[in-house]
Amino acid sequence: MNPQLTAPRTRIKVCGLTRAQDVQAAVTAGVDAIGFVLYAKSPRAVSPERAAELAHLLPPFVTPVLLFVNPEPGDVAAACALLPTALLQLHGDESPQTCAMLATAAKRPFLRAARIPTGPAGADFDLVKYALDYSQAQAILLDAHVEGFGGGGKAFNWSLLPPSVNAHLVLSGGLNAANVGDGIALLRPRCKSLAVDVSSAVEVDAPGGGTLKGIKDPEKINQFVAAVRAADQRLAGLH
């Protein structure tokens, strides 16, 4: 049998986009979702109006995702009115009840971010309980706990996660083309399904080090997508 027909397909989200050309590059590379940060304190923040402009560039079956941190319900409703096909990503301190209220009012599915401590403390994070508490979420997004909110481009110790989680998971935080395959191989057997979410690793390098926040590099996006697809093929070959 053709392995391409049996390969599991890891869904890919690129987050923190601010420019039309980067949205187009991500779509061309074959990503499944585009994330827009609606959190004013983030260096990748865009306004709901700008997110709507960029979302208009998306073809069918590529999903816009709106990242909020402890939002006011009115702000979520206003943004959703501008982006009628967007999903919600709740990345702050929102309780299960608050998440359900926001999602119900907006009539949208939501992703709930789990901020997992880096280092050995990651073993103390009860992801099974977290997934149960937020069972109304479409998926649990796994990110490293950093100061502030919205992701910091850091990875946590994936091997410390439970061996079985009854949820769809989205792996985020510190992913790049070099390590995403390891993350997929380690975590896919532990959950219902696995997707991946990348931001800083596909940004343009800054002259003094680091990256230009919100400015994506098309070649890095292509390399990341290729690494995910290669990981899928390796896993298919094991079955």
C-alpha positions in Angstrom: 0.0 0.0 0.0 1.2 3.5 -0.7 2.5 4.9 2.6 1.1 8.3 1.7 -2.4 6.8 1.9 -1.8 5.5 5.4 0.3 8.4 6.9 -1.3 10.2 9.8 -1.6 13.9 8.9 -0.4 16.4 11.5 -2.4 19.6 11.3 -0.2 22.7 11.2 -0.9 26.2 12.6 1.4 29.2 12.1 0.7 31.9 14.7 1.4 35.6 15.1 1.1 36.7 11.5 0.8 40.4 10.8 1.5 40.8 7.1 -0.4 39.8 4.0 2.7 38.3 2.3 3.3 36.0 5.3 -0.3 34.8 5.2 0.1 34.0 1.6 3.4 32.2 2.2 1.9 30.1 4.9 -1.1 29.1 2.7 1.3 28.3 -0.2 3.3 26.0 2.2 0.1 24.1 3.0 -0.7 25.0 6.6 -4.1 24.3 8.0 -4.6 27.3 10.3 -3.4 30.9 10.7 -3.2 32.5 14.2 -3.8 36.2 14.9 -2.8 37.6 18.3 -5.5 39.9 19.7 -3.6 40.6 22.9 -2.3 44.2 23.0 0.7 43.5 25.1 2.1 41.0 22.6 4.8 42.2 20.1 2.8 40.2 17.5 -0.5 41.8 18.3 -2.9 43.0 15.5 -6.3 44.7 15.8 -9.5 42.7 15.1 -9.8 44.9 11.9 -6.4 43.9 10.7 -7.0 40.3 11.5 -10.2 40.4 9.4 -8.3 41.9 6.5 -5.7 39.2 6.6 -8.3 36.5 7.1 -9.9 37.5 3.8 -6.8 36.2 2.1 -7.4 32.7 3.3 -8.8 30.1 0.9 -11.4 27.6 1.9 -10.4 25.0 4.6 -7.6 27.2 6.1 -8.9 28.3 9.4 -8.2 31.7 11.2 -7.6 31.4 14.9 -8.0 34.4 17.3 -5.7 34.3 20.3 -7.1 36.1 23.4 -5.7 36.5 26.9 -8.3 37.1 29.6 -10.6 39.0 27.2 -13.7 40.9 27.8 -16.8 39.1 26.4 -17.6 42.2 24.3 -14.2 42.2 22.7 -14.6 38.5 21.7 -18.0 39.1 20.3 -16.8 42.1 18.3 -13.8 40.2 16.8 -16.0 37.2 15.9 -18.4 39.5 14.1 -15.5 40.5 11.9 -14.2 37.0 11.4 -17.2 34.7 11.0 -15.1 31.5 10.4 -12.5 32.0 13.2 -11.9 29.7 16.1 -11.0 31.0 19.6 -7.7 30.3 21.4 -7.9 31.2 25.1 -4.4 31.7 26.4 -4.8 33.4 29.8 -6.3 32.5 33.2 -9.7 31.7 31.9 -11.6 29.2 34.0 -13.6 26.3 32.4 -16.8 28.3 33.1 -15.4 31.4 31.5 -14.2 29.5 28.4 -17.6 27.9 28.0 -19.3 31.3 28.4 -17.1 33.0 25.8 -17.4 30.1 23.3 -21.2 29.9 23.8 -21.7 33.6 23.3 -19.5 33.7 20.3 -20.9 30.4 19.0 -17.4 29.2 18.2 -15.2 26.2 19.2 -12.2 27.1 21.3 -8.7 25.9 22.0 -7.5 26.1 25.6 -3.8 26.8 26.3 -2.1 24.8 29.0 1.0 26.6 30.3 3.3 23.9 31.4 6.3 24.7 33.6 9.8 24.2 32.0 12.3 21.9 33.7 11.5 19.2 36.2 8.4 21.0 37.4 6.7 20.0 34.2 6.1 16.6 35.8 3.8 18.2 38.4 1.4 19.6 35.8 -1.6 17.3 35.8 -2.6 17.4 32.1 -5.1 14.6 32.5 -7.1 16.6 35.0 -6.6 19.8 32.9 -8.0 18.2 29.8 -10.9 16.9 31.9 -11.6 20.3 33.4 -11.6 21.9 29.9 -13.3 19.0 28.2 -15.5 21.4 26.2 -12.4 22.6 24.4 -11.9 21.4 20.9 -8.2 20.8 21.8 -5.7 21.5 24.5 -2.7 23.6 23.3 0.5 22.8 25.1 2.8 25.7 25.7 5.7 26.5 28.0 4.9 28.6 31.0 6.8 31.9 30.7 6.4 35.4 32.2 3.4 37.1 30.6 1.1 35.4 28.1 0.9 34.5 24.5 3.9 32.2 24.2 7.6 32.8 24.5 9.2 30.5 22.0 10.5 28.2 24.8 10.0 24.4 25.0 9.0 22.3 28.0 10.1 18.8 28.6 7.7 16.8 26.4 8.7 13.5 27.9 7.2 14.4 31.3 3.7 14.5 29.9 1.3 11.6 30.8 1.4 8.5 28.7 -2.3 8.8 27.8 -4.5 11.9 27.6 -8.1 11.7 26.5 -8.0 14.8 24.3 -6.9 16.3 21.1 -3.6 18.1 21.7 -1.7 20.9 19.9 2.0 21.0 20.6 3.4 24.5 20.8 6.3 26.4 22.4 9.9 26.2 21.1 9.0 24.1 18.0 11.2 24.4 14.9 12.1 22.3 11.9 14.8 20.5 13.8 12.8 19.3 16.7 9.1 19.1 15.6 9.6 15.5 14.3 10.7 14.4 17.8 7.7 16.1 19.3 5.3 14.4 16.9 6.8 10.9 17.5 6.8 11.3 21.2 3.3 12.8 21.7 1.1 11.4 19.0 0.7 8.0 20.7 -0.3 9.7 23.9 -3.5 11.5 22.7 -6.5 11.4 20.4 -4.8 13.4 17.8 -1.8 15.8 17.6 -1.4 19.1 15.8 1.5 21.6 15.9 1.7 25.3 16.3 4.8 27.4 15.4 5.5 31.2 15.6 9.0 32.5 16.5 10.9 29.7 14.8 9.5 30.8 11.4 10.3 34.5 11.8 13.0 36.5 10.1 16.2 36.7 12.0 16.9 40.0 13.7 20.3 41.6 13.0 21.3 41.6 16.7 19.9 38.1 17.5 16.5 36.8 18.1 13.7 37.3 15.5 11.7 40.2 14.1 8.4 39.6 16.0 5.5 39.0 13.6 7.6 39.0 10.5 7.7 35.5 9.0 10.3 33.9 6.7 8.7 31.9 3.9 11.7 29.5 3.6 11.5 28.7 7.3 7.8 28.1 7.0 8.4 25.7 4.1 11.2 23.9 6.1 8.9 23.5 9.1 6.0 22.1 7.0 8.4 19.7 5.3 9.7 18.5 8.6 6.2 17.8 9.8 5.3 15.9 6.7 8.5 13.9 7.0 7.6 13.0 10.6 4.2 11.8 9.4 5.8 9.5 6.8 8.2 8.0 9.3 5.3 7.2 11.7 3.3 5.7 8.8 6.3 3.4 8.1 6.1 2.0 11.6 2.6 0.7 11.2 
